[in-house]
Amino acid sequence: MTPITRSALLSSLQWRYATKIFDATKTIPEETWQALEEALVLTPSSYGLQPWRFIIVTDQELKQKLRAHSWNQAQVSDCSHYVVFATLSKMSEAEIDKFIAHTAKVRGVSPDTMAGYRGMMIKDIVHGPRGQSSHEWSARQAYIALGNFMTAAALLRVDTCPMEGFAPAEYDKILGLTPRGFTAAVCCAAGYRSESDKYAALPKVRFDLEHVVERI
Amino acid sequence: MTPITRSALLSSLQWRYATKIFDATKTIPEETWQALEEALVLTPSSYGLQPWRFIIVTDQELKQKLRAHSWNQAQVSDCSHYVVFATLSKMSEAEIDKFIAHTAKVRGVSPDTMAGYRGMMIKDIVHGPRGQSSHEWSARQAYIALGNFMTAAALLRVDTCPMEGFAPAEYDKILGLTPRGFTAAVCCAAGYRSESDKYAALPKVRFDLEHVVERI
């Protein structure tokens, strides 16, 4: 019944680490990468709104351009696939309507049947208190995708390195995100660790479970 | 080598949905829950700082109290384990020092050897631009944990429902988080779906892969 054992899950999460040096000669096989793209698409989000685009950069020249705005971190250009998690800069009624239209199509119902749901979302994410900072709400959703992605990759034995150290405004310019209403929220390099990456062998640093988990 | 097949991963993510009705008579077995707690602890975070506490609520009376401040959503009280992802309200040099001390202990080195790393983190997350909104930086990290948790749970065939619809200030009061410098960032109910939950059978709504994934 259970598709994975507890130890398979935990050993994968133990195997994972923030890869500092990727082996630039190794490429993620297409079928493995397709599964990771599907995993990204299946990420849960608030209300199911999916306020994101996943920009997958494999073009070497483009990676170099992005690296220049990423504290020159080698992971950007040496990884196999570089993922930019772009999110909506502002939620609007139009975005909610796109989602409602798509949901209606998938579920074979009329959009009108979802008027209550539509109104609730608009009241909250567009005109409500969270509408004031909907870019932040969107960014948080991208971090769910990031968490899902890194775990999925580890389970398929693909290495990753999450990246917050980059200049979003420069990324937005290079990737043409601004006119489309998107902004780069966070990134993740994916590929295979280099044998020379000494960080792979260092013991993982986590606070003790008793320190961060509290049962009430 | 790979601990899981692509189809095991994707079928688990397809199986997952935001559970609306939990079977209140079912409890997650202790060994399964322990694995999920370990998965939470293994979540990656920015700089490895782990600015969180995972509050696991199983006490029925407390669940009811929280439900009253969660738009009265039944998932809060009907689930088996209710997780409150609490994050640091403000990053400080003291928090960075706790992490440095722990890292030094785990890796068997002197904290002094990490002075550069310490300085970089403080310059960024405490005194830098991100220090102004470090509560938001912390909250984003909690969403990585949320993404990891929901995927891990699905792989172990545990149902979840992420919850943003709650009053953080009330949660902070009830759980005594404020004096400790923490605040409730997001929550997740975990347990087993009720057979009466019609949402389980609805087709999953996702934008087409071609719409949200862009390869460059």
Interface residues (C-beta under 8 A of the other chain):
Chain A: M1 T2 P3 I4 R6 A8 L9 L10 S11 S12 L13 Q14 R16 A18 E31 T32 A35 E37 E38 A39 L40 V41 L42 T43 P44 S46 G48 Q50 W52 R53 F54 I55 I56 V57 T58 D59 L62 H102 T103 V106 R107 E136 A139 R140 Q141 Y143 I144 A145 L146 G147 N148 F149 M150 T151 A152 L155 L156 R157 P162 E164 L175 V186 L202 P203 K204 V205 R206 F207 L209 V212 V213 E214 R215 I216
Chain B: M1 T2 P3 I4 R6 A8 L9 L10 S11 S12 L13 Q14 R16 A18 E31 T32 A35 E37 E38 A39 L40 V41 L42 T43 P44 S46 G48 Q50 W52 R53 F54 I55 I56 V57 T58 D59 L62 H102 T103 V106 R107 E136 A139 R140 Q141 Y143 I144 A145 L146 G147 N148 F149 M150 T151 A152 L155 L156 R157 P162 E164 L175 V186 L202 P203 K204 V205 R206 F207 L209 V212 V213 E214 R215 I216
